[in-house]
Amino acid sequence: MFETSTGLSRRLLCSPTCPVLEALGKKLSFEIAVGLNGRVWVNAGSASTVILAANAIVNSESLSSTKQKIMVEKLLQRFQ
């Protein structure tokens, strides 16, 4: 579990397609629960996947949709 701003948590919940979650979901298997209070829970088969997903989500807050996808691709390249 980690905390984000309430603005980011609302974007994760309310946007029809969240670019960072969509990009992560194409390559990784994980579960996520987002609270309106800014708390985010991530569960995956390995700790490294949880850390990667959490870092991508936190880092996505100030990025545009296109930059979010690029950031996730770079993180996934380093992960493999």
The first five atom37 places (N, CA, C, CB, O) and aatype in JSON, in Angstrom:
{
  "aatype": [12, 13, 6, 16, 15, 16, 7, 10, 15, 1, 1, 10, 10, 4, 15, 14, 16, 4, 14, 19, 10, 6, 0, 10, 7, 11, 11, 10, 15, 13, 6, 9, 0, 19, 7, 10, 2, 7, 1, 19, 17, 19, 2, 0, 7, 15, 0, 15, 16, 19, 9, 10, 0, 0, 2, 0, 9, 19, 2, 15, 6, 15, 10, 15, 15, 16, 11, 5, 11, 9, 12, 19, 6, 11, 10, 10, 5, 1, 13, 5],
  "atom_mask": [
    [1, 1, 1, 1, 1],
    [1, 1, 1, 1, 1],
    [1, 1, 1, 1, 1],
    [1, 1, 1, 1, 1],
    [1, 1, 1, 1, 1],
    [1, 1, 1, 1, 1],
    [1, 1, 1, 0, 1],
    [1, 1, 1, 1, 1],
    [1, 1, 1, 1, 1],
    [1, 1, 1, 1, 1],
    [1, 1, 1, 1, 1],
    [1, 1, 1, 1, 1],
    [1, 1, 1, 1, 1],
    [1, 1, 1, 1, 1],
    [1, 1, 1, 1, 1],
    [1, 1, 1, 1, 1],
    [1, 1, 1, 1, 1],
    [1, 1, 1, 1, 1],
    [1, 1, 1, 1, 1],
    [1, 1, 1, 1, 1],
    [1, 1, 1, 1, 1],
    [1, 1, 1, 1, 1],
    [1, 1, 1, 1, 1],
    [1, 1, 1, 1, 1],
    [1, 1, 1, 0, 1],
    [1, 1, 1, 1, 1],
    [1, 1, 1, 1, 1],
    [1, 1, 1, 1, 1],
    [1, 1, 1, 1, 1],
    [1, 1, 1, 1, 1],
    [1, 1, 1, 1, 1],
    [1, 1, 1, 1, 1],
    [1, 1, 1, 1, 1],
    [1, 1, 1, 1, 1],
    [1, 1, 1, 0, 1],
    [1, 1, 1, 1, 1],
    [1, 1, 1, 1, 1],
    [1, 1, 1, 0, 1],
    [1, 1, 1, 1, 1],
    [1, 1, 1, 1, 1],
    [1, 1, 1, 1, 1],
    [1, 1, 1, 1, 1],
    [1, 1, 1, 1, 1],
    [1, 1, 1, 1, 1],
    [1, 1, 1, 0, 1],
    [1, 1, 1, 1, 1],
    [1, 1, 1, 1, 1],
    [1, 1, 1, 1, 1],
    [1, 1, 1, 1, 1],
    [1, 1, 1, 1, 1],
    [1, 1, 1, 1, 1],
    [1, 1, 1, 1, 1],
    [1, 1, 1, 1, 1],
    [1, 1, 1, 1, 1],
    [1, 1, 1, 1, 1],
    [1, 1, 1, 1, 1],
    [1, 1, 1, 1, 1],
    [1, 1, 1, 1, 1],
    [1, 1, 1, 1, 1],
    [1, 1, 1, 1, 1],
    [1, 1, 1, 1, 1],
    [1, 1, 1, 1, 1],
    [1, 1, 1, 1, 1],
    [1, 1, 1, 1, 1],
    [1, 1, 1, 1, 1],
    [1, 1, 1, 1, 1],
    [1, 1, 1, 1, 1],
    [1, 1, 1, 1, 1],
    [1, 1, 1, 1, 1],
    [1, 1, 1, 1, 1],
    [1, 1, 1, 1, 1],
    [1, 1, 1, 1, 1],
    [1, 1, 1, 1, 1],
    [1, 1, 1, 1, 1],
    [1, 1, 1, 1, 1],
    [1, 1, 1, 1, 1],
    [1, 1, 1, 1, 1],
    [1, 1, 1, 1, 1],
    [1, 1, 1, 1, 1],
    [1, 1, 1, 1, 1]
  ],
  "atom_positions": [
    [[0.84, -1.17, 0.0], [0.0, 0.0, 0.0], [0.88, 1.23, 0.0], [-0.95, 0.0, 1.2], [1.93, 1.25, 0.65]],
    [[0.48, 2.24, -0.72], [1.16, 3.52, -0.72], [0.13, 4.62, -0.9], [2.24, 3.58, -1.85], [-1.02, 4.36, -1.24]],
    [[0.55, 5.85, -0.65], [-0.37, 6.97, -0.74], [-0.01, 7.87, -1.92], [-0.35, 7.78, 0.55], [1.16, 8.1, -2.22]],
    [[-1.05, 8.36, -2.57], [-0.89, 9.33, -3.65], [-1.77, 10.53, -3.33], [-1.26, 8.7, -5.04], [-2.47, 10.55, -2.31]],
    [[-1.74, 11.5, -4.18], [-2.64, 12.64, -4.01], [-4.06, 12.19, -4.32], [-2.22, 13.83, -4.91], [-4.27, 11.21, -5.05]],
    [[-5.01, 12.89, -3.78], [-6.4, 12.53, -4.07], [-6.74, 12.8, -5.54], [-7.37, 13.31, -3.15], [-7.6, 12.13, -6.11]],
    [[-6.07, 13.76, -6.14], [-6.28, 14.03, -7.56], [-5.86, 12.86, -8.43], [0.0, 0.0, 0.0], [-6.56, 12.48, -9.37]],
    [[-4.7, 12.27, -8.11], [-4.24, 11.11, -8.87], [-5.16, 9.92, -8.64], [-2.8, 10.74, -8.49], [-5.48, 9.19, -9.59]],
    [[-5.59, 9.72, -7.42], [-6.48, 8.57, -7.16], [-7.8, 8.73, -7.92], [-6.76, 8.43, -5.65], [-8.35, 7.74, -8.41]],
    [[-8.3, 9.93, -8.01], [-9.54, 10.16, -8.78], [-9.32, 9.89, -10.27], [-10.03, 11.6, -8.58], [-10.19, 9.33, -10.94]],
    [[-8.15, 10.3, -10.8], [-7.85, 10.01, -12.2], [-7.73, 8.51, -12.45], [-6.57, 10.72, -12.63], [-8.16, 8.02, -13.49]],
    [[-7.14, 7.79, -11.5], [-7.02, 6.34, -11.65], [-8.39, 5.68, -11.66], [-6.16, 5.75, -10.51], [-8.61, 4.71, -12.38]],
    [[-9.3, 6.21, -10.87], [-10.64, 5.63, -10.75], [-11.6, 6.08, -11.84], [-11.21, 5.96, -9.42], [-12.38, 5.28, -12.35]],
    [[-11.56, 7.35, -12.18], [-12.63, 7.93, -12.97], [-12.37, 8.0, -14.47], [-12.91, 9.27, -12.49], [-13.32, 8.11, -15.25]],
    [[-11.13, 7.94, -14.88], [-10.91, 8.04, -16.33], [-11.25, 6.7, -16.98], [-9.43, 8.43, -16.65], [-10.95, 5.65, -16.42]],
    [[-11.89, 6.74, -18.15], [-12.3, 5.49, -18.81], [-11.1, 4.57, -19.11], [-13.05, 5.8, -20.1], [-11.19, 3.36, -18.95]],
    [[-10.0, 5.16, -19.55], [-8.78, 4.38, -19.76], [-7.63, 5.18, -19.18], [-8.55, 4.06, -21.29], [-7.26, 6.23, -19.69]],
    [[-7.07, 4.67, -18.13], [-5.92, 5.31, -17.49], [-4.67, 4.83, -18.23], [-5.86, 4.98, -15.95], [-4.37, 3.64, -18.18]],
    [[-3.93, 5.71, -18.89], [-2.8, 5.28, -19.72], [-1.75, 4.46, -18.97], [-2.14, 6.48, -20.31], [-1.23, 3.48, -19.51]],
    [[-1.44, 4.84, -17.75], [-0.4, 4.11, -17.01], [-0.88, 2.71, -16.64], [0.0, 4.89, -15.74], [-0.11, 1.76, -16.74]],
    [[-2.12, 2.58, -16.21], [-2.64, 1.26, -15.85], [-2.83, 0.39, -17.09], [-3.97, 1.39, -15.1], [-2.59, -0.82, -17.06]],
    [[-3.25, 1.01, -18.16], [-3.43, 0.27, -19.42], [-2.1, -0.28, -19.93], [-4.09, 1.18, -20.49], [-2.01, -1.44, -20.33]],
    [[-1.06, 0.57, -19.91], [0.26, 0.14, -20.38], [0.86, -0.94, -19.48], [1.21, 1.35, -20.45], [1.46, -1.9, -19.97]],
    [[0.69, -0.79, -18.17], [1.2, -1.8, -17.24], [0.45, -3.12, -17.41], [1.08, -1.31, -15.79], [1.06, -4.19, -17.39]],
    [[-0.86, -3.04, -17.59], [-1.68, -4.23, -17.7], [-1.4, -5.06, -18.94], [0.0, 0.0, 0.0], [-1.69, -6.26, -18.97]],
    [[-0.84, -4.45, -19.97], [-0.51, -5.19, -21.19], [0.67, -6.12, -20.97], [-0.21, -4.22, -22.32], [0.79, -7.13, -21.66]],
    [[1.55, -5.79, -20.03], [2.78, -6.57, -19.84], [2.87, -7.28, -18.5], [3.95, -5.68, -19.98], [3.59, -8.28, -18.38]],
    [[2.16, -6.79, -17.49], [2.27, -7.34, -16.14], [0.93, -7.83, -15.63], [2.85, -6.29, -15.18], [-0.13, -7.35, -16.04]],
    [[0.99, -8.79, -14.74], [-0.21, -9.28, -14.08], [-0.21, -8.78, -12.64], [-0.28, -10.85, -14.13], [0.68, -9.12, -11.85]],
    [[-1.2, -7.96, -12.3], [-1.29, -7.42, -10.95], [-2.73, -7.02, -10.65], [-0.34, -6.2, -10.79], [-3.56, -6.88, -11.54]],
    [[-3.0, -6.86, -9.37], [-4.3, -6.39, -8.91], [-4.1, -5.02, -8.27], [-4.97, -7.41, -7.91], [-3.05, -4.75, -7.67]],
    [[-5.1, -4.18, -8.4], [-4.99, -2.84, -7.82], [-6.34, -2.44, -7.22], [-4.54, -1.8, -8.88], [-7.39, -2.75, -7.77]],
    [[-6.27, -1.76, -6.09], [-7.46, -1.17, -5.47], [-7.1, 0.27, -5.14], [-7.91, -1.97, -4.18], [-6.05, 0.54, -4.54]],
    [[-7.97, 1.19, -5.52], [-7.69, 2.61, -5.33], [-8.8, 3.21, -4.49], [-7.56, 3.34, -6.68], [-9.98, 3.03, -4.78]],
    [[-8.41, 3.92, -3.45], [-9.39, 4.6, -2.6], [-9.41, 6.08, -2.91], [0.0, 0.0, 0.0], [-8.4, 6.66, -3.31]],
    [[-10.56, 6.71, -2.74], [-10.67, 8.15, -2.98], [-9.83, 8.97, -2.01], [-12.11, 8.58, -2.89], [-9.59, 10.15, -2.25]],
    [[-9.4, 8.35, -0.93], [-8.56, 9.03, 0.05], [-7.09, 9.08, -0.36], [-8.69, 8.34, 1.39], [-6.27, 9.63, 0.36]],
    [[-6.76, 8.51, -1.53], [-5.4, 8.55, -2.03], [-4.59, 7.3, -1.75], [0.0, 0.0, 0.0], [-3.44, 7.2, -2.16]],
    [[-5.17, 6.34, -1.06], [-4.45, 5.1, -0.78], [-4.63, 4.12, -1.94], [-4.95, 4.47, 0.54], [-5.72, 3.94, -2.48]],
    [[-3.51, 3.5, -2.31], [-3.51, 2.56, -3.44], [-2.88, 1.26, -2.97], [-2.75, 3.15, -4.67], [-1.79, 1.26, -2.39]],
    [[-3.56, 0.15, -3.23], [-3.04, -1.17, -2.89], [-2.72, -1.88, -4.2], [-4.07, -1.99, -2.03], [-3.53, -1.91, -5.12]],
    [[-1.53, -2.46, -4.25], [-1.13, -3.23, -5.42], [-0.7, -4.61, -4.95], [0.03, -2.52, -6.22], [0.04, -4.74, -3.97]],
    [[-1.17, -5.65, -5.64], [-0.8, -7.02, -5.32], [-0.37, -7.71, -6.62], [-1.99, -7.79, -4.63], [-1.01, -7.55, -7.66]],
    [[0.72, -8.46, -6.53], [1.23, -9.18, -7.71], [1.98, -10.41, -7.24], [2.15, -8.26, -8.58], [2.19, -10.62, -6.04]],
    [[2.38, -11.21, -8.2], [3.08, -12.45, -7.91], [4.47, -12.26, -7.32], [0.0, 0.0, 0.0], [4.97, -13.15, -6.63]],
    [[5.09, -11.12, -7.59], [6.43, -10.87, -7.06], [6.53, -9.45, -6.52], [7.5, -11.11, -8.14], [5.8, -8.55, -6.95]],
    [[7.43, -9.27, -5.58], [7.63, -7.95, -4.99], [8.13, -6.95, -6.02], [8.61, -8.04, -3.82], [7.78, -5.77, -5.97]],
    [[8.96, -7.41, -6.96], [9.49, -6.5, -7.97], [8.38, -5.96, -8.87], [10.54, -7.21, -8.82], [8.45, -4.81, -9.31]],
    [[7.36, -6.76, -9.15], [6.23, -6.29, -9.95], [5.42, -5.25, -9.18], [5.32, -7.47, -10.36], [4.98, -4.25, -9.76]],
    [[5.23, -5.48, -7.89], [4.51, -4.51, -7.05], [5.26, -3.18, -7.04], [4.33, -5.05, -5.6], [4.65, -2.12, -7.19]],
    [[6.56, -3.24, -6.86], [7.38, -2.02, -6.8], [7.35, -1.3, -8.14], [8.82, -2.36, -6.41], [7.23, -0.07, -8.17]],
    [[7.45, -2.02, -9.22], [7.42, -1.41, -10.55], [6.09, -0.71, -10.79], [7.67, -2.47, -11.63], [6.06, 0.43, -11.26]],
    [[4.99, -1.38, -10.48], [3.66, -0.8, -10.68], [3.48, 0.44, -9.79], [2.56, -1.83, -10.38], [2.96, 1.46, -10.25]],
    [[3.9, 0.35, -8.54], [3.76, 1.48, -7.62], [4.58, 2.67, -8.1], [4.2, 1.08, -6.21], [4.09, 3.8, -8.08]],
    [[5.81, 2.43, -8.53], [6.65, 3.53, -9.02], [6.06, 4.16, -10.27], [8.07, 3.02, -9.31], [6.07, 5.39, -10.41]],
    [[5.55, 3.35, -11.17], [4.95, 3.88, -12.39], [3.74, 4.75, -12.07], [4.55, 2.74, -13.32], [3.56, 5.81, -12.67]],
    [[2.92, 4.31, -11.13], [1.71, 5.06, -10.77], [2.09, 6.39, -10.14], [0.83, 4.24, -9.8], [1.55, 7.43, -10.51]],
    [[3.01, 6.36, -9.19], [3.42, 7.6, -8.5], [4.08, 8.56, -9.48], [4.39, 7.28, -7.34], [3.81, 9.76, -9.44]],
    [[4.93, 8.06, -10.35], [5.64, 8.91, -11.31], [4.73, 9.47, -12.4], [6.77, 8.15, -11.95], [5.09, 10.44, -13.06]],
    [[3.57, 8.87, -12.6], [2.67, 9.29, -13.68], [1.89, 10.55, -13.37], [1.72, 8.19, -13.99], [1.27, 11.14, -14.26]],
    [[1.91, 10.98, -12.13], [1.03, 12.07, -11.71], [1.22, 13.35, -12.52], [1.25, 12.37, -10.26], [0.24, 14.01, -12.88]],
    [[2.44, 13.72, -12.81], [2.68, 15.0, -13.49], [2.94, 14.84, -14.99], [3.85, 15.7, -12.86], [3.37, 15.79, -15.64]],
    [[2.69, 13.65, -15.54], [2.98, 13.39, -16.95], [1.72, 13.38, -17.79], [3.72, 12.07, -17.1], [0.64, 13.05, -17.31]],
    [[1.88, 13.73, -19.05], [0.77, 13.64, -19.99], [0.54, 12.16, -20.34], [1.05, 14.48, -21.29], [1.35, 11.3, -19.98]],
    [[-0.54, 11.87, -21.02], [-0.87, 10.49, -21.39], [0.23, 9.85, -22.22], [-2.18, 10.44, -22.15], [0.6, 8.7, -21.99]],
    [[0.75, 10.58, -23.18], [1.8, 10.05, -24.04], [3.07, 9.78, -23.25], [2.09, 11.02, -25.18], [3.71, 8.75, -23.42]],
    [[3.44, 10.72, -22.38], [4.64, 10.55, -21.57], [4.48, 9.42, -20.56], [4.97, 11.85, -20.85], [5.46, 8.76, -20.21]],
    [[3.26, 9.19, -20.09], [3.02, 8.07, -19.17], [3.33, 6.75, -19.87], [1.55, 8.08, -18.66], [3.98, 5.88, -19.29]],
    [[2.87, 6.6, -21.1], [3.12, 5.37, -21.85], [4.61, 5.17, -22.1], [2.36, 5.39, -23.17], [5.11, 4.06, -21.99]],
    [[5.31, 6.24, -22.44], [6.75, 6.17, -22.68], [7.48, 5.78, -21.4], [7.28, 7.51, -23.22], [8.38, 4.94, -21.42]],
    [[7.1, 6.38, -20.29], [7.71, 6.08, -18.99], [7.52, 4.61, -18.62], [7.13, 6.97, -17.9], [8.45, 3.97, -18.15]],
    [[6.32, 4.08, -18.83], [6.05, 2.68, -18.51], [6.89, 1.77, -19.4], [4.54, 2.36, -18.68], [7.44, 0.78, -18.92]],
    [[6.99, 2.08, -20.68], [7.8, 1.26, -21.59], [9.26, 1.23, -21.14], [7.71, 1.8, -23.02], [9.9, 0.17, -21.17]],
    [[9.79, 2.37, -20.73], [11.18, 2.43, -20.25], [11.35, 1.61, -18.97], [11.61, 3.88, -20.01], [12.34, 0.89, -18.82]],
    [[10.4, 1.72, -18.06], [10.47, 0.93, -16.82], [10.42, -0.57, -17.12], [9.32, 1.31, -15.87], [11.16, -1.35, -16.53]],
    [[9.54, -0.96, -18.03], [9.42, -2.38, -18.38], [10.67, -2.91, -19.07], [8.22, -2.6, -19.28], [11.04, -4.07, -18.86]],
    [[11.33, -2.09, -19.87], [12.58, -2.51, -20.52], [13.66, -2.78, -19.47], [13.07, -1.43, -21.51], [14.4, -3.75, -19.58]],
    [[13.74, -1.92, -18.46], [14.72, -2.13, -17.39], [14.37, -3.34, -16.53], [14.82, -0.89, -16.51], [15.26, -4.02, -16.01]],
    [[13.08, -3.59, -16.39], [12.6, -4.69, -15.55], [12.97, -6.05, -16.14], [11.09, -4.6, -15.37], [13.3, -6.98, -15.4]],
    [[12.92, -6.16, -17.45], [13.17, -7.44, -18.1], [14.64, -7.59, -18.27], [12.46, -7.55, -19.44], [15.09, -8.61, -18.8]]
  ]
}
